[in-house]
């Protein structure tokens, strides 16, 4: 977990795309916080809350998928569909109080990055599930998701900081797991 923090924040300094996405995530978080203040942030059953959360989640997923992962033009539709699915699922989970949102976030942790890769849409959810729940970093993913969720509840700064943490942690954990994930894929394929 600490390895992901260190690697992610070091990579912000070295990787221009990640730095740009991080700044955009901060701006998106600021806009969401302003909207939450006007709508009443903790009114989970409010339609306003659902719409703001949907806007925030879809845009964040699109930003991460469009700019952080090399993709082909054909995958844009897949990315758009999965970003909408990601945003809708997490927003609905949040609107039904916090625990369903946390579960949705865990189940869809790497979806914005996987849906932008050269992968068929049918395998994105399966690969995400294997990376999150069948890998050696399951506890790290759980802790990262828990930290992002806890930080989100900080008054007036939650969305700003949690969006930055999400971009950094999801991307760095994905990069860390991508190497071990592809190694285990080739090991099981050759057996």
N, C-alpha and C positions, 0 to 999 in steps of 0.2 A: 504494500500500500504506500509506504513512504517512498519506495522506489518510483512509483507512478507520479507522486507529487513532485519529486526532485526532477525527474526526467521531463515531465510536462512543463514545469516552469522554466527549466533550462532551455527547452526547445522553443518557448515563446521568444526568447532573445535571439535564437539562431534561425528560426523558421519564419520568414516574412508572412507567409500565408496564415500560419497559426496566430501570429501577432495581430494580423488584420481581423481574423475571425474573432479573436479574443476581444478586441476593441468593439467590434460590431455586436458581440454578445453583451458587453457592458452597456452599450447604448440601448440595445433591445431590453435589457433588464431595467434600465432607467425609465424607458417609455412604459414598460409594464407596471413598474412601481407607481408612476404618476397616475396611470389608469386605475390601478388598485386603490389608491388613496381616494380618488373620486367615486369609485364604485363601492367601497367598503371591502377591504382586503379579506377579511375572515368570514364573510357571508357566503359560505361554500355552496349553499343551495340556490344562490342567485344566478340568474341567467347572465348578468353582466360579468360575474366572476368566470363563468364557463367560457364566454366569448373571449375575454382577455387572455385566459390561460390557453385557449385553443390558438389564438393569434401568436402568443409567445412560443408555444411548443412547436408549431408548424414552421415558423420562421427560423427558429434555432436549428431544427432538424434539416431544413433546406440549406442553411448556411454551412453547417457541418458537412453535409453530403456533397454540396456543390463545389466547395473550395478545398476541403482537406484531403479528399481521396481522388486519385486519378480515375477518370471515368470516360466512357465513350458517350457520344451523343445519343445513341439508342437507349441509354439507361436513364435519360432525363425523365421519361414518363414513369418509370419504375420508382425513381427517387421522389417525384411529386406525389404519386399514389401512397408510397410508404410514409412520406412526411405527413400527409393528411391523416393517414391511419394512426401514426404515432401521436400526433397532436390530439386527435379526437379521443383516442384511448386514454392518454394521460389526463386530459382535461375532464373527461367523464369520471375517471377514477378520483381525481381531486374533488370534483363536485359531489361525489358520494362520500365525502370526508377523506381523510388523509391515507388511510391504510390501502384502499384499492388503488390509489394513485401511486403509492410506493411499489406495490406489487406489479402494476403495469410498467413502471419505470424499470424495474428489475428485469422483467420479461422482454423488454424492448431496448435494452441498454445500448447495444451496438447497431441497431437497425438503421439509424441515419447514415452510418458509414458503410455498412454492408450493402444497402440498397443502391448505393452509387457505384459500387464495384461492378465488374463484368460478371455478374452472377444472375442466373435466372430468378425471377421473382419468387418462384415456388420454394427455392432453397434458402432464401434470406432468413426467414423465421427459424428454420431448422438449424442453420449455422449459428445464428445468434443464441439460440437455446443451448447448443453444444458449447459455445464459447463461455457463456455465463454460468451454466449449471453443471457441465461435465468436465470443465477444465480445472487446472490446479489453482486458478486465481478466483474461485467462487467467493471465498471469504473477502478478498480484496474488492471485488465488484460490489458485494453487499455493503461493505464499509464505505465505499465511495458513494453509493446511492444513499446510504443513511446520512452521510455528511452533507451531501447536496440538499437533501430534504430538510435536515435540521437547520441549515443555514438559510434556507428559503423563508423560514418563519421569523427571521430577524426583522423587526419593524423598520420600514423605509429603505432598507438596504438589501433585503433578502434576495429578491430576484436578480439584482445586479451581481452580487457576489456568487450566488448559486449558478447563474449562467456562465460566469467565467470559470468556476470550478468544474462545471459539467463539461465544457469544451476541453479544458486542459486534461481532466481525468479520463474522460471517455477516449479522447484521442491518444493519450499516452498509454493507457491500458490496452487499447486496441493495437497499437504498434508493438507493445511488449508481447501480447498474446498472439499476434499475427505470426511472429517467427516460430513460437512453440506450437501454435495451431497447425501451421503448414507442415512442420516437422512431424507431428503426430499423424496428420493426414497421409503423408507419404509412407510413414512406418506401417500404418494399418493397411494401406493399399498394396504394399509389397509383401505382406504376410500371407 
